[in-house]
Amino acid sequence: MIRAAFERIANVATWLMAGALVAGYAAQPVAEFFGPYILHSMVILLAIAMLRLDVDKLRGYIRRPRVLAALVIVNLIAAPLMMWLLIQPLTIPPGLEQGLFLMAAAPMISSAIAIATILELDAALAVAAMVTTYAVVPFTLPTLSVWLIGFDLGVSIWEMFIRLFATIAAPAALAFILRRWVFERETLARNARAIDGLGVVFVMIFCLGIMDGIAAFTDGRIDYVILTLIAAFAANIAMQVFGTVLFLKLGRREALTIGLVTGNTNLGLVMVVLADKASSELIAYFVLGQVPMYFLPVVALPIYRRLMKA
């Protein structure tokens, strides 16, 4: 019965993720309750995603350093440069300008691995992308932020590296223990869809928690909220198209995966790094920038299925 319930959750995952954001915004006490568990949900979600991982396929990508090097260059250098060029002629609030640039310069969000699984993309490639970009971004993000938009993150390379390493190491260790000593491969394969459903539950917890406090900010600022949402959707789609087109030679499934991780970036990481240095407008972008990440899969899933069958 429990297995069947989680399988049903997996079958409507895209709608549940989008619905959790709406519920979190509409019911602020619920968002406030789940707010303290954002980090916990991400760690568990990443462990679940790694539990479902095709390890042999991951090893295959690790043995292709040229692909991973190209992915790093596109995600962490070309993407922020492109965004910087796009926002130069625009007259937009400083917080929104900073948010758009930092979104393009940040590494992929950890839930992108689970979203890749839900969208029937290449989760192994998403993990390989996460490991490589998280290793390099401490060198690119602070530097490009100062050079291009004059924004000092106020964090050392070593400090950022340690935070990112911890983000990956804990769930990877948990997944390794579960795969090695708790679950047999056949058990994982037999319950794959239910495991995906469990992952969706933790994505929903994250979506609910991230909305904590956003209603108070948006009250009386509807024009800024609409502008921010339009910019967030446009930036996300543009970055996904950018990443996909550049890697079409790898195959449609692989290219769409790279597009996904290019457009869905870890704004929460930047928010944690900035702490109290971020303006209220920038924090609003970090929160509202999550909306396209969890709404677009509703539309993307049927499109991706058609593209991969064509």
ChimeraX attribute file (.defattr): number of C-alpha atoms within 10 A of each C-alpha:
attribute: neighborCount
match mode: 1-to-1
recipient: residues
	/A:1	6
	/A:2	8
	/A:3	15
	/A:4	13
	/A:5	13
	/A:6	20
	/A:7	20
	/A:8	14
	/A:9	21
	/A:10	23
	/A:11	16
	/A:12	14
	/A:13	25
	/A:14	22
	/A:15	17
	/A:16	21
	/A:17	27
	/A:18	22
	/A:19	17
	/A:20	23
	/A:21	25
	/A:22	16
	/A:23	17
	/A:24	28
	/A:25	22
	/A:26	15
	/A:27	15
	/A:28	20
	/A:29	14
	/A:30	17
	/A:31	25
	/A:32	17
	/A:33	14
	/A:34	21
	/A:35	21
	/A:36	14
	/A:37	16
	/A:38	19
	/A:39	14
	/A:40	12
	/A:41	22
	/A:42	21
	/A:43	22
	/A:44	20
	/A:45	25
	/A:46	27
	/A:47	24
	/A:48	24
	/A:49	28
	/A:50	23
	/A:51	24
	/A:52	23
	/A:53	20
	/A:54	13
	/A:55	11
	/A:56	10
	/A:57	15
	/A:58	17
	/A:59	13
	/A:60	13
	/A:61	17
	/A:62	18
	/A:63	11
	/A:64	10
	/A:65	12
	/A:66	11
	/A:67	15
	/A:68	19
	/A:69	14
	/A:70	12
	/A:71	23
	/A:72	23
	/A:73	15
	/A:74	20
	/A:75	29
	/A:76	24
	/A:77	18
	/A:78	17
	/A:79	24
	/A:80	25
	/A:81	17
	/A:82	16
	/A:83	20
	/A:84	20
	/A:85	13
	/A:86	13
	/A:87	15
	/A:88	11
	/A:89	8
	/A:90	9
	/A:91	8
	/A:92	13
	/A:93	14
	/A:94	13
	/A:95	17
	/A:96	22
	/A:97	23
	/A:98	22
	/A:99	25
	/A:100	25
	/A:101	25
	/A:102	27
	/A:103	29
	/A:104	29
	/A:105	29
	/A:106	29
	/A:107	32
	/A:108	29
	/A:109	21
	/A:110	22
	/A:111	27
	/A:112	26
	/A:113	30
	/A:114	26
	/A:115	28
	/A:116	24
	/A:117	21
	/A:118	22
	/A:119	23
	/A:120	15
	/A:121	25
	/A:122	21
	/A:123	26
	/A:124	27
	/A:125	27
	/A:126	25
	/A:127	25
	/A:128	19
	/A:129	27
	/A:130	20
	/A:131	19
	/A:132	17
	/A:133	23
	/A:134	22
	/A:135	17
	/A:136	16
	/A:137	22
	/A:138	22
	/A:139	16
	/A:140	17
	/A:141	24
	/A:142	21
	/A:143	16
	/A:144	20
	/A:145	18
	/A:146	12
	/A:147	10
	/A:148	13
	/A:149	15
	/A:150	11
	/A:151	14
	/A:152	15
	/A:153	18
	/A:154	11
	/A:155	12
	/A:156	12
	/A:157	16
	/A:158	11
	/A:159	12
	/A:160	21
	/A:161	17
	/A:162	12
	/A:163	16
	/A:164	19
	/A:165	14
	/A:166	13
	/A:167	18
	/A:168	18
	/A:169	15
	/A:170	15
	/A:171	21
	/A:172	20
	/A:173	13
	/A:174	18
	/A:175	21
	/A:176	15
	/A:177	13
	/A:178	15
	/A:179	17
	/A:180	11
	/A:181	8
	/A:182	11
	/A:183	12
	/A:184	11
	/A:185	12
	/A:186	9
	/A:187	11
	/A:188	16
	/A:189	12
	/A:190	10
	/A:191	16
	/A:192	17
	/A:193	22
	/A:194	22
	/A:195	20
	/A:196	25
	/A:197	25
	/A:198	21
	/A:199	28
	/A:200	26
	/A:201	20
	/A:202	23
	/A:203	26
	/A:204	24
	/A:205	24
	/A:206	27
	/A:207	30
	/A:208	30
	/A:209	27
	/A:210	26
	/A:211	28
	/A:212	22
	/A:213	18
	/A:214	18
	/A:215	14
	/A:216	11
	/A:217	14
	/A:218	14
	/A:219	9
	/A:220	10
	/A:221	10
	/A:222	11
	/A:223	9
	/A:224	16
	/A:225	18
	/A:226	13
	/A:227	13
	/A:228	26
	/A:229	17
	/A:230	14
	/A:231	19
	/A:232	24
	/A:233	20
	/A:234	13
	/A:235	22
	/A:236	26
	/A:237	19
	/A:238	18
	/A:239	25
	/A:240	21
	/A:241	18
	/A:242	20
	/A:243	24
	/A:244	25
	/A:245	14
	/A:246	15
	/A:247	20
	/A:248	15
	/A:249	10
	/A:250	12
	/A:251	11
	/A:252	19
	/A:253	20
	/A:254	20
	/A:255	22
	/A:256	26
	/A:257	28
	/A:258	30
	/A:259	25
	/A:260	29
	/A:261	30
	/A:262	33
	/A:263	30
	/A:264	28
	/A:265	27
	/A:266	23
	/A:267	24
	/A:268	20
	/A:269	19
	/A:270	22
	/A:271	18
	/A:272	12
	/A:273	18
	/A:274	16
	/A:275	13
	/A:276	10
	/A:277	14
	/A:278	19
	/A:279	14
	/A:280	12
	/A:281	19
	/A:282	22
	/A:283	24
	/A:284	22
	/A:285	26
	/A:286	26
	/A:287	18
	/A:288	23
	/A:289	27
	/A:290	25
	/A:291	21
	/A:292	20
	/A:293	23
	/A:294	25
	/A:295	19
	/A:296	16
	/A:297	22
	/A:298	17
	/A:299	11
	/A:300	13
	/A:301	17
	/A:302	11
	/A:303	12
	/A:304	18
	/A:305	14
	/A:306	10
	/A:307	12
	/A:308	13
	/A:309	8
	/A:310	7
